[in-house]
C-alpha cells in the first residue's frame, strides 16, 4: 500500500476562510493517522485575484491552529516549487500532450463571440449555454479551422485558450469516499479552459498535473469541487494516469447557524462572530475582519470544534486532544449533509478547554491583558485565573472579570444598594472591617469564619448582608466566590474597600 500523501491547496485570494481550515484539518488528520505526508501547495494561477499578504496569512493561520506542514511552501521538498505560478513550464508540457493526442484544442473566440453564442442558445430555449460538444463546431477553434489558419493565428500571436475536448456521449464514473458512486453524463460537462490566454493554466489542469507529480493519494476538498471531479477524471484518463488517480472525498458544506444556506462572511458579520482564524485587514479597503484568535478562542478548541463540523467519532465523547482526534478520525464517518455552523457550540468548546488549562497557563493571558500601571505577581494571577476559569468563555474574559482585583469600585450596583444596603448591612460591615484590620493574613476560611463571628455577635443573619458585602468590595451584584476573592485581595484592601463604601453610600 502506497504511503498516504495529502495536500491542502488554497488560493492566495484573501483571508483563509474557516471552511478552508476545516479542509486542512481533515487532510492533516488523515496524514498523521497513517504516518503519511501533509503538503501545502499554493494555487495562484489566477493572477488577477492575487491578494498581497494572503499567502503569509495562510501560513500563520495553519501554524496557529496547530497544523504542521511536512512538505511544500515554507518547508520545501522533493517536488518543489510548490507555488503553481512557478510551475508554468510544467503545465505547458502536458497541455501540448493533450493537444497532440486530440484531447484538447485551441480556441480563438473573442469575448463578443462567446457572448453571441450564449445569446443564440438562450434565444433558442437551451438550458445549457456552454462551450461544449454541441457548440464547439460552430466556434472559432482548431477543430473548425483549416490547419494552415490555425498555424497562422498561433504564429501571429492571436490570443487563444486551450480547451479540453470532452467526449460527446459518455457516462463518467467516480467513487467518492463520502458520497459513494457519482455518475455524470458528459453532456453536462463543458469544454473547460485548461490554459488561459495569459499562458497560465486553470485550476483544472494545474491541480491534476500537480497531484499526479506530487504523488497525492487522497484529495479531500470542499463540496463545491464535486461538479468538477468528472472533468478531472477525464484528464487523468487522457494523460494516461488513471491507475495513479487519487481517491476523492468531497466535504459537506458549512451552513448558516440556522441551517438554511451556505455560510458566508455576511452571515458571520450579522451574527457577530468571526469567520477567519486570525485578524485580516483587507489590503484594498482597509477593512478589518476579526479572527477567532483575537476574539479569544484557543487554537485547540477551535480545531476540536471544526473537526466535528461534518465528522463524528460514533461515540458520546466530544472533547478530543489532537492525538485523540488523529486516532479516532476516519473519512467514512464524514457525513454528506451540510454542517450547521453553531457558534454557541464553538464557545462551549472554548469554555471546556479554558477550564482544563492549568492556572499557570491561563495566568499568561491575564498578565498580558492588564492595563498600563497595573501590577500583579504571577502567583496572584494564577489564583485569580483559578477562581475565574469556570466563569469565562474567552481568553480576554479573564482581564474583564478580574478588573475589580486591580481597581477599587467607584460605582455600586444600585439595585443591590436599594435592596440590601440597610442598617443591618452597615452595622455588620463596620464591625467586619474593624475585625479584618486586626488580621495579619487572610484566607477564604478565615474571611468566612470572621464574618460569621461578627454576624453572630450582632444577631444578624450572614445571608442577609452577603450581597451588600460583595457590592462594597467589587461594586457588582454577582461575581466569583466572595471569600476566595477576599483572600486574593488581602485583609487591608478588603477593609479599605468596605470603609470607602461606608463613607460613599448613603446612610439609611
C-alpha positions in Angstrom: 0.0 0.0 0.0 1.3 3.4 -1.0 2.1 5.9 1.8 -0.7 8.4 2.2 0.1 11.8 0.7 -2.5 14.6 1.0 -2.4 18.2 0.1 -4.0 21.4 1.2 -4.0 23.7 -1.8 -5.6 27.2 -1.0 -5.5 30.2 -3.3 -4.0 33.4 -2.1 -7.1 35.5 -2.9 -7.8 36.8 0.6 -8.0 35.5 4.2 -8.3 31.8 4.7 -11.9 31.0 5.4 -12.7 28.8 8.4 -14.1 26.2 5.9 -10.7 26.0 4.4 -9.2 25.5 7.8 -11.6 22.5 8.3 -10.4 21.1 5.0 -6.8 21.4 6.1 -7.7 19.7 9.4 -9.2 16.7 7.8 -6.2 16.3 5.4 -3.9 16.7 8.4 -5.7 14.1 10.5 -5.6 11.5 7.7 -1.9 12.1 7.1 -0.9 11.9 10.8 -3.1 8.8 11.4 -1.3 6.9 8.6 2.2 8.3 9.2 1.7 10.0 5.8 2.7 13.4 4.4 0.8 16.7 4.6 1.7 19.0 1.7 0.9 22.7 1.4 0.6 23.9 -2.2 -0.4 27.4 -3.2 -2.7 27.5 -6.2 -2.0 31.0 -7.5 -2.6 30.6 -11.3 -5.3 33.2 -11.3 -3.0 36.3 -11.0 -6.0 38.7 -11.4 -7.3 37.6 -8.0 -3.9 37.5 -6.1 -4.0 39.4 -2.9 -0.8 40.6 -1.3 -0.2 39.1 2.2 -2.7 36.3 1.7 0.0 33.6 1.4 1.7 34.7 4.6 -1.7 34.8 6.3 -2.4 31.2 5.3 0.9 30.0 6.7 0.4 31.8 10.0 -3.2 30.6 10.3 -2.2 26.9 9.8 0.6 27.3 12.3 -1.7 28.9 14.9 -4.3 26.1 14.6 -1.6 23.5 15.1 -1.3 22.1 11.6 2.3 21.2 10.8 3.2 21.1 7.2 5.6 18.2 6.2 6.3 19.4 2.6 5.5 22.4 0.5 5.5 26.2 0.7 7.5 27.3 3.7 9.1 23.9 4.1 10.4 22.7 0.7 10.6 19.2 -0.5 11.4 16.9 -3.5 8.6 18.3 -5.7 9.4 22.0 -5.5 8.4 24.5 -6.5 5.0 24.4 -4.6 3.6 27.6 -5.9 1.7 26.9 -9.2 2.8 30.3 -10.6 6.4 28.9 -10.6 5.4 25.7 -12.4 4.2 27.3 -15.6 6.5 25.4 -18.0 5.4 22.0 -16.4 1.8 22.6 -17.3 2.6 23.6 -20.9 4.2 20.2 -21.4 1.0 18.4 -20.5 -1.2 20.8 -22.4 0.8 20.0 -25.5 0.4 16.3 -24.9 -3.4 16.7 -24.7 -3.3 18.7 -28.0 -1.2 16.1 -29.7 -3.5 13.3 -28.7 -6.6 15.1 -29.8 -8.0 15.5 -26.3 -7.7 19.3 -26.3 -7.9 22.1 -28.9 -7.0 25.7 -29.5 -9.9 28.2 -29.2 -9.6 31.7 -30.6 -13.0 33.0 -29.8 -13.3 36.6 -28.6 -15.5 37.6 -25.6 -18.0 39.1 -28.0 -18.2 35.8 -30.0 -18.7 33.8 -26.7 -21.4 36.2 -25.6 -23.1 35.9 -29.0 -23.0 32.1 -28.7 -24.6 32.2 -25.3 -27.3 34.6 -26.5 -28.2 32.3 -29.5 -28.5 29.3 -27.2 -30.6 31.3 -24.8 -32.9 32.6 -27.6 -33.3 29.0 -28.8 -34.5 28.0 -25.4 -31.5 25.9 -24.5 -30.9 25.4 -20.8 -27.2 24.6 -21.4 -25.4 27.7 -22.8 -21.9 26.3 -22.6 -19.0 25.8 -24.9 -19.3 22.0 -25.4 -19.7 19.1 -27.8 -22.9 20.6 -29.1 -21.5 24.1 -29.8 -17.7 23.7 -30.4 -18.1 23.0 -34.1 -19.8 26.4 -34.6 -17.0 28.3 -33.0 -13.6 29.7 -33.9 -11.2 26.9 -32.9 -8.7 24.4 -34.2 -11.5 21.9 -34.7 -13.3 24.1 -37.3 -10.4 26.0 -38.9 -8.0 24.7 -41.5 -4.7 23.7 -40.1 -2.9 26.4 -42.0 -5.2 29.0 -40.5 -4.6 27.7 -37.0 -0.8 27.9 -37.6 -1.2 31.4 -38.9 -3.1 32.6 -35.9 -0.6 30.9 -33.5 2.4 32.4 -35.3 0.9 35.9 -35.4 0.3 35.9 -31.7 -3.5 35.8 -31.9 -5.0 35.3 -28.4 -6.1 31.8 -27.7 -7.0 29.4 -24.9 -6.7 25.6 -24.8 -9.9 23.8 -24.1 -10.5 20.2 -23.1 -12.3 18.1 -25.7 -15.0 16.4 -23.7 -16.5 13.2 -25.3 -20.0 14.0 -26.6 -21.9 11.0 -25.2 -20.3 9.1 -22.3 -21.0 8.4 -18.7 -18.2 9.4 -16.3 -18.0 7.2 -13.1 -16.3 8.4 -9.9 -16.2 6.8 -6.5 -16.2 9.4 -3.7 -15.2 8.2 -0.2 -18.0 10.3 1.3 -20.8 10.2 -1.3 -20.3 6.8 -2.9 -20.7 6.4 -6.6 -21.0 9.6 -8.6 -22.1 9.3 -12.3 -22.2 12.3 -14.6 -23.0 12.3 -18.3 -20.6 14.2 -20.5 -23.5 16.3 -21.9 -23.4 18.0 -18.5 -19.7 18.9 -18.8 -18.5 21.8 -20.9 -15.1 22.1 -22.7 -13.3 23.8 -19.8 -10.4 26.1 -20.5 -7.1 24.3 -19.5 -4.7 27.1 -20.4 -5.7 30.8 -20.3 -4.7 33.5 -22.8 -2.0 34.7 -20.4 -0.3 31.4 -20.6 -1.3 30.3 -17.1 -3.1 27.0 -16.5 -6.6 26.9 -14.9 -7.2 25.1 -11.7 -8.4 22.0 -13.6 -5.2 21.3 -15.4 -2.8 22.5 -12.7 -4.3 20.6 -9.9 -4.5 17.3 -11.8 -0.9 17.6 -13.0 0.4 18.6 -9.6 -1.5 15.9 -7.8 0.0 13.3 -10.1 3.6 14.6 -10.0 3.4 15.1 -6.2 2.0 11.5 -5.8 -1.1 12.6 -4.0 -3.1 9.6 -2.8 -6.2 11.3 -1.4 -7.9 14.6 -2.4 -10.0 15.9 0.4 -11.7 19.1 -0.6 -14.9 21.1 -0.4 -18.2 20.1 -2.0 -18.0 23.0 -4.4 -15.4 21.0 -6.4 -17.6 17.9 -6.8 -19.1 19.1 -10.2 -15.5 19.4 -11.5 -14.5 15.9 -10.4 -15.7 14.1 -13.5 -13.7 16.6 -15.6 -10.6 15.7 -13.6 -11.3 12.0 -14.1 -11.2 12.7 -17.9 -7.9 14.5 -17.5 -6.4 11.6 -15.6 -7.5 9.2 -18.4 -6.4 11.4 -21.3 -2.9 11.8 -19.6 -2.6 8.1 -19.0 -2.7 8.4 -15.3 -5.9 6.5 -14.4 -4.2 4.0 -12.2 -2.5 6.7 -10.2 -5.7 8.8 -9.7 -6.1 9.7 -6.1 -9.1 8.8 -4.0 -11.6 11.7 -3.7 -13.6 12.9 -0.7 -15.8 16.0 -1.1 -16.7 17.5 2.2 -20.2 18.8 3.1 -20.9 22.5 3.1 -20.7 24.7 6.1 -24.2 26.1 6.6 -25.5 29.2 8.3 -26.3 29.0 12.0 -30.0 28.4 11.2 -29.1 25.6 8.7 -30.6 27.5 5.7 -28.0 28.0 3.1 -24.2 28.2 2.8 -22.3 30.1 5.5 -21.0 33.5 4.3 -19.0 36.4 5.8 -22.1 38.5 5.7 -23.9 35.9 7.9 -21.0 35.9 10.3 -20.8 39.7 10.5 -24.6 39.9 11.0 -24.5 37.3 13.8 -21.4 38.9 15.3 -18.8 36.1 15.1 -15.6 35.7 13.2 -15.1 33.6 10.1 -11.4 33.7 9.8 -8.8 32.1 12.1 -6.8 35.4 12.6 -7.4 39.1 12.1 -7.4 40.1 8.5 -7.1 43.6 7.1 -8.2 43.9 3.5 -5.2 45.5 1.7 -7.6 47.4 -0.7 -10.4 48.6 1.6 -8.5 48.6 4.9 -11.5 46.8 6.4 -10.7 44.7 9.5 -12.2 41.3 9.8 -11.7 39.9 13.3 -10.3 36.5 13.7 -11.0 33.6 16.2 -7.6 34.1 17.8 -8.2 37.8 18.5 -11.8 37.0 19.7 -10.4 34.9 22.5 -10.6 31.4 21.1 -7.9 28.8 21.9 -6.5 27.1 18.8 -7.0 23.5 20.1 -10.6 24.4 21.0 -11.3 25.7 17.5 -9.6 22.7 15.9 -11.8 20.3 18.0 -14.9 22.3 17.1 -14.1 22.4 13.3 -13.4 18.6 13.3 -16.9 18.0 14.4 -18.4 20.0 11.6 -19.3 17.1 9.4 -17.5 14.3 11.2 -18.3 12.4 14.3 -16.5 9.7 16.2 -19.6 7.5 16.7 -19.4 7.9 20.5 -20.6 10.4 23.0 -17.1 11.9 23.5 -16.8 15.5 22.3 -13.5 16.8 23.8 -10.6 15.4 21.9 -6.9 16.3 22.0 -5.1 16.4 18.7 -3.7 13.0 19.4 -7.1 11.6 20.2 -8.6 13.1 17.0 -5.8 11.6 15.0 -6.5 8.2 16.4 -10.3 8.4 16.0 -10.6 10.1 12.6 -11.9 8.3 9.6 -13.1 9.6 6.3 -16.0 7.2 6.2 -17.5 8.9 9.3 -17.8 12.3 7.5 -21.4 12.9 6.6 -22.9 14.0 3.3 -25.3 16.6 4.7 -24.3 20.2 5.3 -22.9 21.0 8.7 -24.6 23.8 10.7 -22.1 26.4 12.0 -23.2 26.7 15.6 -21.1 29.4 17.1 -22.6 28.7 20.6 -21.0 25.2 20.3 -17.7 26.8 19.4 -18.0 28.9 22.5 -18.8 25.8 24.6 -15.6 24.1 23.3 -13.6 27.1 24.2 -15.1 27.1 27.7 -14.1 23.5 28.2 -10.6 24.0 27.0 -10.1 27.0 29.3 -11.4 25.0 32.2 -8.9 22.3 31.5 -5.9 24.5 31.2 -3.5 25.0 34.2 -3.8 28.2 36.2 -0.2 28.9 35.3 -1.0 28.8 31.5 -4.1 30.9 32.0 -2.2 33.5 34.0 -0.3 34.4 30.9 -3.5 35.7 29.2 -4.4 37.8 32.3 -0.9 39.3 32.7 -0.7 40.1 29.0 -4.0 42.0 29.1 -3.5 44.1 32.2 -3.8 47.8 31.7 -0.7 50.0 31.9 0.2 50.6 35.5 -1.5 47.5 36.9 0.8 45.3 38.8 0.3 41.6 39.5 2.6 38.8 40.6 2.4 35.5 38.7 1.2 33.8 41.8 -1.7 36.2 42.2 -2.6 35.9 38.6 -2.7 32.1 38.9 -5.1 32.4 41.9 -7.3 34.8 40.0 -7.5 32.6 37.0 -8.2 29.5 39.1 -11.1 31.5 40.6 -12.5 32.7 37.3 -11.8 29.7 35.0 -15.3 28.2 35.4 -16.9 31.6 34.6 -15.2 32.6 31.4 -15.7 31.8 27.7 -12.8 33.7 26.1 -9.2 34.4 27.0 -9.9 38.1 27.3 -12.7 37.5 29.8 -10.0 36.9 32.5 -8.9 40.6 32.3 -12.5 41.8 32.1 -13.7 39.8 35.1 -10.6 40.4 37.1 -10.8 44.1 36.9 -12.0 44.6 40.4 -8.9 42.9 41.8 -6.8 45.8 40.5 -9.2 48.7 40.8 -11.5 49.5 43.7 -15.0 50.2 42.7 -16.1 53.8 42.0 -19.7 52.9 41.4 -22.0 50.4 43.1 -24.9 48.3 41.7 -27.9 50.5 42.6 -30.4 47.6 42.6 -28.4 45.9 45.4 -27.9 49.2 47.2 -31.6 50.0 47.2 -32.5 46.5 48.4 -29.6 45.4 50.6 -27.8 48.5 51.8 -29.6 48.9 55.2 -28.9 49.4 58.9 -28.0 45.7 59.4 -25.6 45.8 56.5 -23.9 48.9 57.7 -23.6 47.5 61.3 -22.1 44.2 60.1 -19.7 45.8 57.5 -18.5 48.4 60.1 -17.6 45.6 62.6 -16.3 43.3 59.9 -13.9 46.0 58.6 -12.6 46.5 62.1 -12.1 42.8 62.6 -10.2 42.5 59.3 -7.9 45.3 60.3 -6.5 43.3 63.2 -5.7 40.2 61.0 -2.1 39.6 59.8 -3.2 37.2 57.0 -6.4 36.3 55.3 -7.6 33.0 53.8 -11.0 32.2 52.4 -11.7 30.2 55.5 -10.6 32.9 57.9 -12.7 35.5 56.0 -15.8 33.3 56.3 -15.2 32.5 60.0 -14.6 36.1 60.9 -17.7 37.2 59.1 -19.8 34.5 60.8 -18.4 35.6 64.2 -19.4 39.2 63.6 -22.9 38.4 62.4 -23.4 36.0 65.3 -22.3 38.7 67.8 -24.7 41.3 66.2 -27.5 38.7 65.9 -27.9 39.4 62.2 -28.1 36.5 59.6 -25.0 36.3 57.4 -27.0 35.6 54.3 -28.8 39.0 54.7 -25.6 41.0 54.2 -23.6 39.0 51.7 -24.7 41.0 48.6 -24.0 44.3 50.4 -20.5 43.0 51.2 -19.9 41.9 47.6 -21.1 45.3 46.3 -18.8 47.1 48.8 -15.8 45.1 47.6 -16.4 44.8 43.8 -19.3 47.2 43.0 -21.2 44.4 41.3 -24.2 42.3 42.3 -22.6 39.0 41.4 -19.2 37.5 40.8 -16.8 34.7 41.7 -16.6 33.1 45.2 -16.6 36.1 47.6 -14.4 34.6 50.3 -11.7 33.5 47.8 -11.9 36.9 46.2 -11.2 38.5 49.6 -8.3 36.1 50.2 -6.7 37.3 46.9 -7.3 41.0 47.7 -5.9 40.6 51.3 -7.3 41.9 54.6 -6.0 45.6 54.3 -7.5 46.1 50.8 -10.9 44.5 51.8 -11.1 46.6 54.9 -10.2 49.8 52.9 -12.9 49.0 50.3 -15.5 48.4 52.9 -14.7 51.7 54.6 -14.8 53.5 51.3 -18.3 52.1 50.6 -19.4 53.0 54.1 -18.3 56.6 53.5 -19.6 56.8 50.0 -23.0 55.1 50.1 -25.9 56.9 51.8 -26.7 56.1 55.4 -30.1 54.5 55.9 
